[in-house]
Amino acid sequence: MEEKKGSMIIRVAPDLDNQTFWLYKNAHHIDQNWIVKAAGVRQRHIDQAQSVNLYITNSFTFRKLLNLYIEAWKHHVKTIYYVRSQALEVEECESCSA
């Protein structure tokens, strides 16, 4: 579904409505071990590296994150590009308010 609003094109999951909404998960709610294992399977078919992002919640400990990196190494994932955490809402950013 694409909708033009001014000069921006808004993109959402295909055929997203009240009946299909439950089919899609927020990246932070997907098992990150599965992300690492899937990246390892893909890596066998890629000559160079792939950009693998991990999405962690506030409940993640350093030990859990370290275990994800070790799993990635075991599955021959060449790089973890970003570790994205769920951002806390910031009411006012001084550098953004100018």
C-alpha positions in Angstrom: 0.0 0.0 0.0 1.5 3.3 -1.1 0.1 6.6 -0.3 1.5 10.0 -1.5 1.5 12.7 1.1 3.1 15.8 -0.3 6.4 14.6 -1.8 6.9 11.6 0.6 5.8 8.1 -0.3 4.6 6.2 2.8 5.3 2.4 2.7 3.8 -0.2 4.9 3.7 -4.0 4.9 1.7 -5.3 1.9 -2.0 -5.7 2.5 -1.8 -4.6 6.1 -5.2 -4.3 7.7 -6.9 -5.4 10.9 -7.0 -9.0 9.8 -3.3 -9.3 8.7 -1.7 -7.0 11.3 -0.9 -9.9 13.6 1.3 -11.6 10.9 4.0 -8.9 11.3 6.3 -8.6 14.3 8.2 -5.6 15.5 12.0 -6.4 15.0 12.6 -6.1 18.7 10.1 -8.9 19.4 11.8 -11.5 17.0 14.1 -14.0 18.6 17.6 -12.6 17.9 19.1 -16.1 18.0 17.0 -16.9 15.0 18.3 -13.7 13.2 21.9 -14.8 13.9 21.2 -18.4 12.6 19.5 -17.2 9.5 22.4 -14.8 8.8 24.8 -17.7 9.2 22.8 -19.7 6.6 22.9 -16.8 4.2 26.5 -16.1 4.8 27.6 -19.4 3.1 26.3 -18.0 -0.2 27.8 -14.5 0.1 31.4 -13.8 -0.9 31.8 -10.8 1.3 29.9 -9.6 4.4 26.3 -8.8 5.0 24.9 -6.1 7.2 23.2 -7.9 10.1 21.4 -5.8 12.7 20.4 -7.0 16.1 17.4 -5.5 17.8 17.5 -5.7 21.6 15.1 -4.7 24.3 15.8 -3.0 27.7 15.6 -6.5 29.3 18.8 -7.6 27.5 21.9 -8.0 29.7 25.5 -7.7 28.5 25.8 -11.5 28.9 22.8 -12.1 26.5 24.4 -9.7 24.0 27.8 -11.3 24.3 26.1 -14.7 23.7 24.6 -13.4 20.5 28.0 -12.3 19.3 29.5 -15.7 20.1 26.6 -17.4 18.3 27.3 -15.2 15.3 30.9 -16.2 15.3 30.0 -19.9 15.6 27.7 -19.5 12.6 30.4 -17.8 10.5 28.6 -14.4 10.4 31.3 -12.0 9.3 29.9 -8.8 10.9 27.2 -7.5 13.2 26.6 -4.1 11.7 24.3 -2.4 14.3 22.9 -3.3 17.6 19.7 -1.3 17.9 18.0 -0.9 21.2 14.5 0.2 21.9 14.9 3.9 22.3 13.4 5.6 25.3 11.2 8.5 24.5 13.1 11.8 24.9 10.8 14.8 25.4 13.2 17.4 24.2 16.5 17.2 22.5 18.6 20.4 22.9 20.5 19.9 19.6 17.2 19.1 17.7 15.2 22.0 19.1 17.3 24.7 17.3 
